[in-house]
């Protein structure tokens, strides 16, 4: 979240964590069904996987709830520039010539670009 702290990326992370929590809950239910219907030789493996999936459900669920409650602290860049999607700095070279000294042909002198 350090590289892209925008609201859309936080929403993407929140949706991914919530989806993973739901997946782990469904896997827990499936393995619990296997525990009840399987014979004794496979019961311990199914119980272990059911417990592990429930633990992951709790972890993903808690992280999703904490992220949802504190999403304002994570989001840094929440607003767009005042010009909408394209700010005024993006329009340089699109007919804005007030900052350039142009000669009679409409091109800037070569000395303006010398360092």
Jmol script that loads the backbone (N, CA, C; Angstrom):
load data "model"
ATOM      1  N   UNK A   1       0.807  -1.183   0.000  1.00  0.00           N
ATOM      2  CA  UNK A   1       0.000   0.000   0.000  1.00  0.00           C
ATOM      3  C   UNK A   1       0.858   1.258   0.000  1.00  0.00           C
ATOM      4  N   UNK A   2       2.141   1.099   0.132  1.00  0.00           N
ATOM      5  CA  UNK A   2       3.003   2.278   0.094  1.00  0.00           C
ATOM      6  C   UNK A   2       3.158   2.825  -1.316  1.00  0.00           C
ATOM      7  N   UNK A   3       3.105   1.946  -2.300  1.00  0.00           N
ATOM      8  CA  UNK A   3       3.307   2.396  -3.668  1.00  0.00           C
ATOM      9  C   UNK A   3       2.046   3.012  -4.260  1.00  0.00           C
ATOM     10  N   UNK A   4       0.880   2.439  -4.001  1.00  0.00           N
ATOM     11  CA  UNK A   4      -0.387   2.922  -4.552  1.00  0.00           C
ATOM     12  C   UNK A   4      -1.405   3.126  -3.427  1.00  0.00           C
ATOM     13  N   UNK A   5      -1.316   4.204  -2.660  1.00  0.00           N
ATOM     14  CA  UNK A   5      -2.247   4.397  -1.533  1.00  0.00           C
ATOM     15  C   UNK A   5      -3.549   5.088  -1.943  1.00  0.00           C
ATOM     16  N   UNK A   6      -4.103   4.725  -3.071  1.00  0.00           N
ATOM     17  CA  UNK A   6      -5.339   5.360  -3.518  1.00  0.00           C
ATOM     18  C   UNK A   6      -6.546   4.567  -3.018  1.00  0.00           C
ATOM     19  N   UNK A   7      -7.706   5.185  -3.112  1.00  0.00           N
ATOM     20  CA  UNK A   7      -8.916   4.539  -2.609  1.00  0.00           C
ATOM     21  C   UNK A   7      -9.296   3.327  -3.446  1.00  0.00           C
ATOM     22  N   UNK A   8      -8.999   3.337  -4.729  1.00  0.00           N
ATOM     23  CA  UNK A   8      -9.339   2.187  -5.570  1.00  0.00           C
ATOM     24  C   UNK A   8      -8.463   0.980  -5.230  1.00  0.00           C
ATOM     25  N   UNK A   9      -7.211   1.204  -4.890  1.00  0.00           N
ATOM     26  CA  UNK A   9      -6.339   0.089  -4.527  1.00  0.00           C
ATOM     27  C   UNK A   9      -6.711  -0.478  -3.151  1.00  0.00           C
ATOM     28  N   UNK A  10      -7.124   0.390  -2.227  1.00  0.00           N
ATOM     29  CA  UNK A  10      -7.579  -0.096  -0.928  1.00  0.00           C
ATOM     30  C   UNK A  10      -8.866  -0.904  -1.106  1.00  0.00           C
ATOM     31  N   UNK A  11      -9.751  -0.455  -1.984  1.00  0.00           N
ATOM     32  CA  UNK A  11     -10.970  -1.209  -2.269  1.00  0.00           C
ATOM     33  C   UNK A  11     -10.675  -2.543  -2.917  1.00  0.00           C
ATOM     34  N   UNK A  12      -9.677  -2.566  -3.809  1.00  0.00           N
ATOM     35  CA  UNK A  12      -9.270  -3.818  -4.444  1.00  0.00           C
ATOM     36  C   UNK A  12      -8.722  -4.793  -3.402  1.00  0.00           C
ATOM     37  N   UNK A  13      -7.898  -4.302  -2.492  1.00  0.00           N
ATOM     38  CA  UNK A  13      -7.350  -5.148  -1.425  1.00  0.00           C
ATOM     39  C   UNK A  13      -8.451  -5.634  -0.499  1.00  0.00           C
ATOM     40  N   UNK A  14      -9.388  -4.754  -0.175  1.00  0.00           N
ATOM     41  CA  UNK A  14     -10.490  -5.135   0.695  1.00  0.00           C
ATOM     42  C   UNK A  14     -11.376  -6.192   0.037  1.00  0.00           C
ATOM     43  N   UNK A  15     -11.638  -6.037  -1.243  1.00  0.00           N
ATOM     44  CA  UNK A  15     -12.427  -7.031  -1.959  1.00  0.00           C
ATOM     45  C   UNK A  15     -11.720  -8.364  -2.067  1.00  0.00           C
ATOM     46  N   UNK A  16     -10.415  -8.330  -2.309  1.00  0.00           N
ATOM     47  CA  UNK A  16      -9.643  -9.568  -2.381  1.00  0.00           C
ATOM     48  C   UNK A  16      -9.605 -10.300  -1.046  1.00  0.00           C
ATOM     49  N   UNK A  17      -9.411  -9.557   0.036  1.00  0.00           N
ATOM     50  CA  UNK A  17      -9.381 -10.188   1.368  1.00  0.00           C
ATOM     51  C   UNK A  17     -10.745 -10.739   1.752  1.00  0.00           C
ATOM     52  N   UNK A  18     -11.798 -10.011   1.434  1.00  0.00           N
ATOM     53  CA  UNK A  18     -13.142 -10.502   1.735  1.00  0.00           C
ATOM     54  C   UNK A  18     -13.466 -11.747   0.918  1.00  0.00           C
ATOM     55  N   UNK A  19     -13.055 -11.758  -0.338  1.00  0.00           N
ATOM     56  CA  UNK A  19     -13.261 -12.939  -1.177  1.00  0.00           C
ATOM     57  C   UNK A  19     -12.488 -14.143  -0.676  1.00  0.00           C
ATOM     58  N   UNK A  20     -11.258 -13.918  -0.231  1.00  0.00           N
ATOM     59  CA  UNK A  20     -10.475 -15.028   0.318  1.00  0.00           C
ATOM     60  C   UNK A  20     -11.083 -15.549   1.617  1.00  0.00           C
ATOM     61  N   UNK A  21     -11.624 -14.643   2.446  1.00  0.00           N
ATOM     62  CA  UNK A  21     -12.279 -15.088   3.684  1.00  0.00           C
ATOM     63  C   UNK A  21     -13.492 -15.957   3.366  1.00  0.00           C
ATOM     64  N   UNK A  22     -14.266 -15.558   2.380  1.00  0.00           N
ATOM     65  CA  UNK A  22     -15.431 -16.357   1.991  1.00  0.00           C
ATOM     66  C   UNK A  22     -15.010 -17.711   1.424  1.00  0.00           C
ATOM     67  N   UNK A  23     -13.950 -17.727   0.625  1.00  0.00           N
ATOM     68  CA  UNK A  23     -13.449 -18.986   0.069  1.00  0.00           C
ATOM     69  C   UNK A  23     -13.006 -19.935   1.177  1.00  0.00           C
ATOM     70  N   UNK A  24     -12.302 -19.411   2.171  1.00  0.00           N
ATOM     71  CA  UNK A  24     -11.837 -20.259   3.269  1.00  0.00           C
ATOM     72  C   UNK A  24     -13.007 -20.795   4.089  1.00  0.00           C
ATOM     73  N   UNK A  25     -14.060 -19.993   4.246  1.00  0.00           N
ATOM     74  CA  UNK A  25     -15.244 -20.473   4.952  1.00  0.00           C
ATOM     75  C   UNK A  25     -15.919 -21.611   4.179  1.00  0.00           C
ATOM     76  N   UNK A  26     -16.013 -21.464   2.865  1.00  0.00           N
ATOM     77  CA  UNK A  26     -16.602 -22.534   2.056  1.00  0.00           C
ATOM     78  C   UNK A  26     -15.757 -23.803   2.099  1.00  0.00           C
ATOM     79  N   UNK A  27     -14.444 -23.661   2.051  1.00  0.00           N
ATOM     80  CA  UNK A  27     -13.569 -24.827   2.162  1.00  0.00           C
ATOM     81  C   UNK A  27     -13.690 -25.487   3.532  1.00  0.00           C
ATOM     82  N   UNK A  28     -13.864 -24.683   4.577  1.00  0.00           N
ATOM     83  CA  UNK A  28     -14.082 -25.241   5.916  1.00  0.00           C
ATOM     84  C   UNK A  28     -15.348 -26.091   5.939  1.00  0.00           C
ATOM     85  N   UNK A  29     -16.428 -25.586   5.359  1.00  0.00           N
ATOM     86  CA  UNK A  29     -17.687 -26.333   5.333  1.00  0.00           C
ATOM     87  C   UNK A  29     -17.528 -27.626   4.536  1.00  0.00           C
ATOM     88  N   UNK A  30     -16.815 -27.558   3.422  1.00  0.00           N
ATOM     89  CA  UNK A  30     -16.603 -28.757   2.593  1.00  0.00           C
ATOM     90  C   UNK A  30     -15.804 -29.813   3.352  1.00  0.00           C
ATOM     91  N   UNK A  31     -14.726 -29.394   4.029  1.00  0.00           N
ATOM     92  CA  UNK A  31     -13.924 -30.367   4.761  1.00  0.00           C
ATOM     93  C   UNK A  31     -14.653 -30.896   5.989  1.00  0.00           C
ATOM     94  N   UNK A  32     -15.514 -30.088   6.592  1.00  0.00           N
ATOM     95  CA  UNK A  32     -16.332 -30.603   7.685  1.00  0.00           C
ATOM     96  C   UNK A  32     -17.288 -31.679   7.178  1.00  0.00           C
ATOM     97  N   UNK A  33     -17.818 -31.491   5.997  1.00  0.00           N
ATOM     98  CA  UNK A  33     -18.670 -32.525   5.392  1.00  0.00           C
ATOM     99  C   UNK A  33     -17.863 -33.796   5.142  1.00  0.00           C
ATOM    100  N   UNK A  34     -16.620 -33.639   4.668  1.00  0.00           N
ATOM    101  CA  UNK A  34     -15.773 -34.811   4.431  1.00  0.00           C
ATOM    102  C   UNK A  34     -15.453 -35.540   5.728  1.00  0.00           C
ATOM    103  N   UNK A  35     -15.283 -34.789   6.822  1.00  0.00           N
ATOM    104  CA  UNK A  35     -15.006 -35.413   8.116  1.00  0.00           C
ATOM    105  C   UNK A  35     -16.182 -36.296   8.532  1.00  0.00           C
ATOM    106  N   UNK A  36     -17.391 -35.827   8.313  1.00  0.00           N
ATOM    107  CA  UNK A  36     -18.577 -36.582   8.729  1.00  0.00           C
ATOM    108  C   UNK A  36     -18.856 -37.794   7.840  1.00  0.00           C
ATOM    109  N   UNK A  37     -18.443 -37.733   6.559  1.00  0.00           N
ATOM    110  CA  UNK A  37     -18.791 -38.818   5.644  1.00  0.00           C
ATOM    111  C   UNK A  37     -17.636 -39.771   5.338  1.00  0.00           C
ATOM    112  N   UNK A  38     -16.422 -39.436   5.735  1.00  0.00           N
ATOM    113  CA  UNK A  38     -15.288 -40.298   5.373  1.00  0.00           C
ATOM    114  C   UNK A  38     -15.066 -41.381   6.428  1.00  0.00           C
ATOM    115  N   UNK A  39     -14.244 -42.364   6.036  1.00  0.00           N
ATOM    116  CA  UNK A  39     -13.909 -43.424   6.995  1.00  0.00           C
ATOM    117  C   UNK A  39     -12.796 -42.930   7.923  1.00  0.00           C
ATOM    118  N   UNK A  40     -12.426 -43.738   8.863  1.00  0.00           N
ATOM    119  CA  UNK A  40     -11.507 -43.314   9.913  1.00  0.00           C
ATOM    120  C   UNK A  40     -10.096 -43.025   9.419  1.00  0.00           C
ATOM    121  N   UNK A  41      -9.674 -43.601   8.302  1.00  0.00           N
ATOM    122  CA  UNK A  41      -8.294 -43.407   7.841  1.00  0.00           C
ATOM    123  C   UNK A  41      -8.040 -41.987   7.325  1.00  0.00           C
ATOM    124  N   UNK A  42      -9.044 -41.319   6.784  1.00  0.00           N
ATOM    125  CA  UNK A  42      -8.857 -39.982   6.228  1.00  0.00           C
ATOM    126  C   UNK A  42      -9.411 -38.878   7.116  1.00  0.00           C
ATOM    127  N   UNK A  43      -9.965 -39.248   8.250  1.00  0.00           N
ATOM    128  CA  UNK A  43     -10.630 -38.266   9.099  1.00  0.00           C
ATOM    129  C   UNK A  43      -9.667 -37.234   9.672  1.00  0.00           C
ATOM    130  N   UNK A  44      -8.488 -37.656  10.085  1.00  0.00           N
ATOM    131  CA  UNK A  44      -7.561 -36.715  10.722  1.00  0.00           C
ATOM    132  C   UNK A  44      -7.044 -35.677   9.724  1.00  0.00           C
ATOM    133  N   UNK A  45      -6.801 -36.067   8.492  1.00  0.00           N
ATOM    134  CA  UNK A  45      -6.348 -35.104   7.481  1.00  0.00           C
ATOM    135  C   UNK A  45      -7.451 -34.093   7.163  1.00  0.00           C
ATOM    136  N   UNK A  46      -8.680 -34.568   7.061  1.00  0.00           N
ATOM    137  CA  UNK A  46      -9.794 -33.672   6.785  1.00  0.00           C
ATOM    138  C   UNK A  46     -10.056 -32.723   7.952  1.00  0.00           C
ATOM    139  N   UNK A  47      -9.889 -33.226   9.169  1.00  0.00           N
ATOM    140  CA  UNK A  47     -10.052 -32.365  10.334  1.00  0.00           C
ATOM    141  C   UNK A  47      -8.969 -31.291  10.385  1.00  0.00           C
ATOM    142  N   UNK A  48      -7.750 -31.661  10.042  1.00  0.00           N
ATOM    143  CA  UNK A  48      -6.654 -30.691  10.040  1.00  0.00           C
ATOM    144  C   UNK A  48      -6.886 -29.606   8.993  1.00  0.00           C
ATOM    145  N   UNK A  49      -7.317 -30.015   7.799  1.00  0.00           N
ATOM    146  CA  UNK A  49      -7.577 -29.023   6.751  1.00  0.00           C
ATOM    147  C   UNK A  49      -8.774 -28.145   7.100  1.00  0.00           C
ATOM    148  N   UNK A  50      -9.784 -28.717   7.737  1.00  0.00           N
ATOM    149  CA  UNK A  50     -10.934 -27.914   8.148  1.00  0.00           C
ATOM    150  C   UNK A  50     -10.516 -26.884   9.201  1.00  0.00           C
ATOM    151  N   UNK A  51      -9.703 -27.290  10.149  1.00  0.00           N
ATOM    152  CA  UNK A  51      -9.236 -26.357  11.180  1.00  0.00           C
ATOM    153  C   UNK A  51      -8.362 -25.264  10.580  1.00  0.00           C
ATOM    154  N   UNK A  52      -7.494 -25.638   9.652  1.00  0.00           N
ATOM    155  CA  UNK A  52      -6.621 -24.655   9.007  1.00  0.00           C
ATOM    156  C   UNK A  52      -7.433 -23.665   8.186  1.00  0.00           C
ATOM    157  N   UNK A  53      -8.441 -24.143   7.469  1.00  0.00           N
ATOM    158  CA  UNK A  53      -9.282 -23.243   6.679  1.00  0.00           C
ATOM    159  C   UNK A  53     -10.102 -22.319   7.576  1.00  0.00           C
ATOM    160  N   UNK A  54     -10.548 -22.811   8.717  1.00  0.00           N
ATOM    161  CA  UNK A  54     -11.274 -21.933   9.636  1.00  0.00           C
ATOM    162  C   UNK A  54     -10.355 -20.864  10.205  1.00  0.00           C
ATOM    163  N   UNK A  55      -9.108 -21.235  10.515  1.00  0.00           N
ATOM    164  CA  UNK A  55      -8.134 -20.258  11.002  1.00  0.00           C
ATOM    165  C   UNK A  55      -7.864 -19.184   9.943  1.00  0.00           C
ATOM    166  N   UNK A  56      -7.715 -19.599   8.693  1.00  0.00           N
ATOM    167  CA  UNK A  56      -7.507 -18.625   7.623  1.00  0.00           C
ATOM    168  C   UNK A  56      -8.734 -17.740   7.421  1.00  0.00           C
ATOM    169  N   UNK A  57      -9.935 -18.314   7.558  1.00  0.00           N
ATOM    170  CA  UNK A  57     -11.155 -17.518   7.472  1.00  0.00           C
ATOM    171  C   UNK A  57     -11.166 -16.427   8.535  1.00  0.00           C
ATOM    172  N   UNK A  58     -10.796 -16.779   9.754  1.00  0.00           N
ATOM    173  CA  UNK A  58     -10.772 -15.802  10.839  1.00  0.00           C
ATOM    174  C   UNK A  58      -9.728 -14.722  10.563  1.00  0.00           C
ATOM    175  N   UNK A  59      -8.537 -15.114  10.103  1.00  0.00           N
ATOM    176  CA  UNK A  59      -7.478 -14.130   9.820  1.00  0.00           C
ATOM    177  C   UNK A  59      -7.874 -13.179   8.706  1.00  0.00           C
ATOM    178  N   UNK A  60      -8.347 -13.717   7.584  1.00  0.00           N
ATOM    179  CA  UNK A  60      -8.759 -12.861   6.474  1.00  0.00           C
ATOM    180  C   UNK A  60      -9.954 -11.995   6.861  1.00  0.00           C
ATOM    181  N   UNK A  61     -10.875 -12.557   7.597  1.00  0.00           N
ATOM    182  CA  UNK A  61     -12.050 -11.796   8.024  1.00  0.00           C
ATOM    183  C   UNK A  61     -11.688 -10.648   8.952  1.00  0.00           C
ATOM    184  N   UNK A  62     -10.825 -10.915   9.932  1.00  0.00           N
ATOM    185  CA  UNK A  62     -10.397  -9.854  10.843  1.00  0.00           C
ATOM    186  C   UNK A  62      -9.620  -8.768  10.114  1.00  0.00           C
ATOM    187  N   UNK A  63      -8.743  -9.168   9.191  1.00  0.00           N
ATOM    188  CA  UNK A  63      -7.995  -8.174   8.437  1.00  0.00           C
ATOM    189  C   UNK A  63      -8.931  -7.323   7.590  1.00  0.00           C
ATOM    190  N   UNK A  64      -9.948  -7.938   6.993  1.00  0.00           N
ATOM    191  CA  UNK A  64     -10.905  -7.185   6.187  1.00  0.00           C
ATOM    192  C   UNK A  64     -11.688  -6.195   7.041  1.00  0.00           C
ATOM    193  N   UNK A  65     -12.097  -6.608   8.224  1.00  0.00           N
ATOM    194  CA  UNK A  65     -12.843  -5.709   9.109  1.00  0.00           C
ATOM    195  C   UNK A  65     -11.968  -4.557   9.572  1.00  0.00           C
ATOM    196  N   UNK A  66     -10.729  -4.849   9.959  1.00  0.00           N
ATOM    197  CA  UNK A  66      -9.816  -3.792  10.409  1.00  0.00           C
ATOM    198  C   UNK A  66      -9.497  -2.832   9.259  1.00  0.00           C
ATOM    199  N   UNK A  67      -9.278  -3.359   8.063  1.00  0.00           N
ATOM    200  CA  UNK A  67      -9.006  -2.498   6.914  1.00  0.00           C
ATOM    201  C   UNK A  67     -10.215  -1.637   6.581  1.00  0.00           C
ATOM    202  N   UNK A  68     -11.410  -2.196   6.684  1.00  0.00           N
ATOM    203  CA  UNK A  68     -12.618  -1.422   6.409  1.00  0.00           C
ATOM    204  C   UNK A  68     -12.799  -0.296   7.429  1.00  0.00           C
ATOM    205  N   UNK A  69     -12.554  -0.601   8.684  1.00  0.00           N
ATOM    206  CA  UNK A  69     -12.734   0.411   9.732  1.00  0.00           C
ATOM    207  C   UNK A  69     -11.688   1.524   9.646  1.00  0.00           C
ATOM    208  N   UNK A  70     -10.462   1.199   9.221  1.00  0.00           N
ATOM    209  CA  UNK A  70      -9.371   2.172   9.207  1.00  0.00           C
ATOM    210  C   UNK A  70      -8.906   2.498   7.791  1.00  0.00           C
ATOM    211  N   UNK A  71      -9.795   2.405   6.817  1.00  0.00           N
ATOM    212  CA  UNK A  71      -9.387   2.653   5.432  1.00  0.00           C
ATOM    213  C   UNK A  71      -9.020   4.115   5.193  1.00  0.00           C
ATOM    214  N   UNK A  72      -9.554   5.040   5.970  1.00  0.00           N
ATOM    215  CA  UNK A  72      -9.207   6.445   5.799  1.00  0.00           C
ATOM    216  C   UNK A  72      -7.766   6.727   6.203  1.00  0.00           C
ATOM    217  N   UNK A  73      -7.240   5.944   7.124  1.00  0.00           N
ATOM    218  CA  UNK A  73      -5.845   6.115   7.524  1.00  0.00           C
ATOM    219  C   UNK A  73      -4.892   5.556   6.479  1.00  0.00           C
ATOM    220  N   UNK A  74      -5.360   4.609   5.675  1.00  0.00           N
ATOM    221  CA  UNK A  74      -4.513   3.993   4.654  1.00  0.00           C
ATOM    222  C   UNK A  74      -4.519   4.814   3.370  1.00  0.00           C
ATOM    223  N   UNK A  75      -5.676   5.388   3.023  1.00  0.00           N
ATOM    224  CA  UNK A  75      -5.811   6.150   1.778  1.00  0.00           C
ATOM    225  C   UNK A  75      -5.176   7.511   1.963  1.00  0.00           C
ATOM    226  N   UNK A  76      -4.215   7.833   1.097  1.00  0.00           N
ATOM    227  CA  UNK A  76      -3.550   9.133   1.152  1.00  0.00           C
ATOM    228  C   UNK A  76      -4.024  10.014   0.005  1.00  0.00           C
ATOM    229  N   UNK A  77      -3.974   9.499  -1.220  1.00  0.00           N
ATOM    230  CA  UNK A  77      -4.367  10.266  -2.396  1.00  0.00           C
ATOM    231  C   UNK A  77      -5.820   9.959  -2.722  1.00  0.00           C
ATOM    232  N   UNK A  78      -6.745  10.759  -2.163  1.00  0.00           N
ATOM    233  CA  UNK A  78      -8.154  10.460  -2.362  1.00  0.00           C
ATOM    234  C   UNK A  78      -8.815  11.311  -3.433  1.00  0.00           C
ATOM    235  N   UNK A  79      -8.268  12.469  -3.756  1.00  0.00           N
ATOM    236  CA  UNK A  79      -8.964  13.353  -4.680  1.00  0.00           C
ATOM    237  C   UNK A  79      -8.187  13.504  -5.978  1.00  0.00           C
ATOM    238  N   UNK A  80      -8.935  13.816  -7.035  1.00  0.00           N
ATOM    239  CA  UNK A  80      -8.337  14.076  -8.333  1.00  0.00           C
ATOM    240  C   UNK A  80      -7.881  15.526  -8.393  1.00  0.00           C
ATOM    241  N   UNK A  81      -7.027  15.865  -9.345  1.00  0.00           N
ATOM    242  CA  UNK A  81      -6.684  17.268  -9.534  1.00  0.00           C
ATOM    243  C   UNK A  81      -7.933  18.080  -9.859  1.00  0.00           C
ATOM    244  N   UNK A  82      -7.829  19.379  -9.706  1.00  0.00           N
ATOM    245  CA  UNK A  82      -9.003  20.234  -9.877  1.00  0.00           C
ATOM    246  C   UNK A  82      -9.546  20.205 -11.299  1.00  0.00           C
ATOM    247  N   UNK A  83      -8.753  19.831 -12.271  1.00  0.00           N
ATOM    248  CA  UNK A  83      -9.206  19.814 -13.652  1.00  0.00           C
ATOM    249  C   UNK A  83      -9.861  18.518 -14.062  1.00  0.00           C
ATOM    250  N   UNK A  84     -10.120  17.598 -13.146  1.00  0.00           N
ATOM    251  CA  UNK A  84     -10.710  16.317 -13.500  1.00  0.00           C
ATOM    252  C   UNK A  84      -9.627  15.292 -13.737  1.00  0.00           C
ATOM    253  N   UNK A  85      -9.784  14.480 -14.782  1.00  0.00           N
ATOM    254  CA  UNK A  85      -8.810  13.430 -15.059  1.00  0.00           C
ATOM    255  C   UNK A  85      -7.485  13.992 -15.543  1.00  0.00           C
ATOM    256  N   UNK A  86      -7.508  15.050 -16.319  1.00  0.00           N
ATOM    257  CA  UNK A  86      -6.281  15.657 -16.825  1.00  0.00           C
ATOM    258  C   UNK A  86      -6.089  17.006 -16.145  1.00  0.00           C
ATOM    259  N   UNK A  87      -4.948  17.175 -15.489  1.00  0.00           N
ATOM    260  CA  UNK A  87      -4.702  18.458 -14.853  1.00  0.00           C
ATOM    261  C   UNK A  87      -4.204  19.455 -15.891  1.00  0.00           C
ATOM    262  N   UNK A  88      -4.056  20.677 -15.483  1.00  0.00           N
ATOM    263  CA  UNK A  88      -3.658  21.704 -16.440  1.00  0.00           C
ATOM    264  C   UNK A  88      -2.216  21.527 -16.878  1.00  0.00           C
ATOM    265  N   UNK A  89      -1.389  20.867 -16.080  1.00  0.00           N
ATOM    266  CA  UNK A  89      -0.011  20.628 -16.485  1.00  0.00           C
ATOM    267  C   UNK A  89       0.071  19.617 -17.617  1.00  0.00           C
ATOM    268  N   UNK A  90      -0.944  18.763 -17.751  1.00  0.00           N
ATOM    269  CA  UNK A  90      -0.957  17.777 -18.816  1.00  0.00           C
ATOM    270  C   UNK A  90      -1.243  18.389 -20.177  1.00  0.00           C
ATOM    271  N   UNK A  91      -1.752  19.619 -20.217  1.00  0.00           N
ATOM    272  CA  UNK A  91      -2.132  20.251 -21.468  1.00  0.00           C
ATOM    273  C   UNK A  91      -1.021  21.084 -22.084  1.00  0.00           C
ATOM    274  N   UNK A  92       0.191  20.991 -21.587  1.00  0.00           N
ATOM    275  CA  UNK A  92       1.307  21.738 -22.160  1.00  0.00           C
ATOM    276  C   UNK A  92       1.555  21.244 -23.570  1.00  0.00           C
ATOM    277  N   UNK A  93       1.680  22.156 -24.477  1.00  0.00           N
ATOM    278  CA  UNK A  93       1.883  21.816 -25.875  1.00  0.00           C
ATOM    279  C   UNK A  93       0.592  21.655 -26.640  1.00  0.00           C
ATOM    280  N   UNK A  94      -0.537  21.891 -26.013  1.00  0.00           N
ATOM    281  CA  UNK A  94      -1.835  21.734 -26.662  1.00  0.00           C
ATOM    282  C   UNK A  94      -2.443  23.106 -26.951  1.00  0.00           C
ATOM    283  N   UNK A  95      -1.669  24.013 -27.464  1.00  0.00           N
ATOM    284  CA  UNK A  95      -2.181  25.322 -27.796  1.00  0.00           C
ATOM    285  C   UNK A  95      -1.907  26.366 -26.734  1.00  0.00           C
ATOM    286  N   UNK A  96      -1.286  26.000 -25.636  1.00  0.00           N
ATOM    287  CA  UNK A  96      -0.952  26.969 -24.607  1.00  0.00           C
ATOM    288  C   UNK A  96       0.439  27.503 -24.905  1.00  0.00           C
ATOM    289  N   UNK A  97       0.526  28.753 -25.282  1.00  0.00           N
ATOM    290  CA  UNK A  97       1.814  29.321 -25.687  1.00  0.00           C
ATOM    291  C   UNK A  97       2.187  30.536 -24.864  1.00  0.00           C
ATOM    292  N   UNK A  98       1.509  30.803 -23.761  1.00  0.00           N
ATOM    293  CA  UNK A  98       1.778  32.026 -23.024  1.00  0.00           C
ATOM    294  C   UNK A  98       3.132  31.997 -22.316  1.00  0.00           C
ATOM    295  N   UNK A  99       3.701  30.842 -22.044  1.00  0.00           N
ATOM    296  CA  UNK A  99       4.983  30.769 -21.352  1.00  0.00           C
ATOM    297  C   UNK A  99       6.167  30.752 -22.314  1.00  0.00           C
ATOM    298  N   UNK A 100       5.941  30.605 -23.607  1.00  0.00           N
ATOM    299  CA  UNK A 100       7.023  30.494 -24.572  1.00  0.00           C
ATOM    300  C   UNK A 100       7.207  31.803 -25.324  1.00  0.00           C
ATOM    301  N   UNK A 101       8.459  32.152 -25.593  1.00  0.00           N
ATOM    302  CA  UNK A 101       8.764  33.299 -26.459  1.00  0.00           C
ATOM    303  C   UNK A 101       8.846  32.776 -27.878  1.00  0.00           C
ATOM    304  N   UNK A 102       7.881  33.121 -28.714  1.00  0.00           N
ATOM    305  CA  UNK A 102       7.830  32.607 -30.075  1.00  0.00           C
ATOM    306  C   UNK A 102       8.320  33.661 -31.054  1.00  0.00           C
ATOM    307  N   UNK A 103       8.991  33.203 -32.101  1.00  0.00           N
ATOM    308  CA  UNK A 103       9.402  34.136 -33.144  1.00  0.00           C
ATOM    309  C   UNK A 103       8.257  34.318 -34.142  1.00  0.00           C
ATOM    310  N   UNK A 104       8.524  34.973 -35.254  1.00  0.00           N
ATOM    311  CA  UNK A 104       7.450  35.287 -36.196  1.00  0.00           C
ATOM    312  C   UNK A 104       6.901  34.054 -36.906  1.00  0.00           C
ATOM    313  N   UNK A 105       7.611  32.930 -36.877  1.00  0.00           N
ATOM    314  CA  UNK A 105       7.146  31.707 -37.519  1.00  0.00           C
ATOM    315  C   UNK A 105       6.389  30.797 -36.545  1.00  0.00           C
ATOM    316  N   UNK A 106       6.306  31.161 -35.275  1.00  0.00           N
ATOM    317  CA  UNK A 106       5.576  30.366 -34.305  1.00  0.00           C
ATOM    318  C   UNK A 106       6.410  29.319 -33.591  1.00  0.00           C
ATOM    319  N   UNK A 107       7.723  29.325 -33.786  1.00  0.00           N
ATOM    320  CA  UNK A 107       8.579  28.359 -33.101  1.00  0.00           C
ATOM    321  C   UNK A 107       9.445  29.094 -32.090  1.00  0.00           C
ATOM    322  N   UNK A 108       9.792  28.435 -30.998  1.00  0.00           N
ATOM    323  CA  UNK A 108      10.620  29.095 -29.989  1.00  0.00           C
ATOM    324  C   UNK A 108      12.049  29.224 -30.492  1.00  0.00           C
ATOM    325  N   UNK A 109      12.760  30.256 -30.068  1.00  0.00           N
ATOM    326  CA  UNK A 109      14.152  30.400 -30.469  1.00  0.00           C
ATOM    327  C   UNK A 109      15.004  29.280 -29.862  1.00  0.00           C
ATOM    328  N   UNK A 110      16.082  28.947 -30.534  1.00  0.00           N
ATOM    329  CA  UNK A 110      16.953  27.851 -30.090  1.00  0.00           C
ATOM    330  C   UNK A 110      17.625  28.191 -28.778  1.00  0.00           C
ATOM    331  N   UNK A 111      17.849  29.464 -28.474  1.00  0.00           N
ATOM    332  CA  UNK A 111      18.532  29.845 -27.239  1.00  0.00           C
ATOM    333  C   UNK A 111      17.683  29.570 -26.011  1.00  0.00           C
ATOM    334  N   UNK A 112      16.381  29.438 -26.157  1.00  0.00           N
ATOM    335  CA  UNK A 112      15.517  29.173 -25.019  1.00  0.00           C
ATOM    336  C   UNK A 112      15.731  27.776 -24.453  1.00  0.00           C
ATOM    337  N   UNK A 113      16.171  26.818 -25.304  1.00  0.00           N
ATOM    338  CA  UNK A 113      16.364  25.458 -24.867  1.00  0.00           C
ATOM    339  C   UNK A 113      17.800  25.134 -24.510  1.00  0.00           C
ATOM    340  N   UNK A 114      18.718  26.062 -24.687  1.00  0.00           N
ATOM    341  CA  UNK A 114      20.129  25.822 -24.317  1.00  0.00           C
ATOM    342  C   UNK A 114      20.253  25.861 -22.800  1.00  0.00           C
ATOM    343  N   UNK A 115      21.046  24.959 -22.293  1.00  0.00           N
ATOM    344  CA  UNK A 115      21.205  24.892 -20.836  1.00  0.00           C
ATOM    345  C   UNK A 115      22.354  25.703 -20.354  1.00  0.00           C
TER     346      UNK A 115
END
end "model"
wireframe off; spacefill off
backbone 0.3
color backbone group
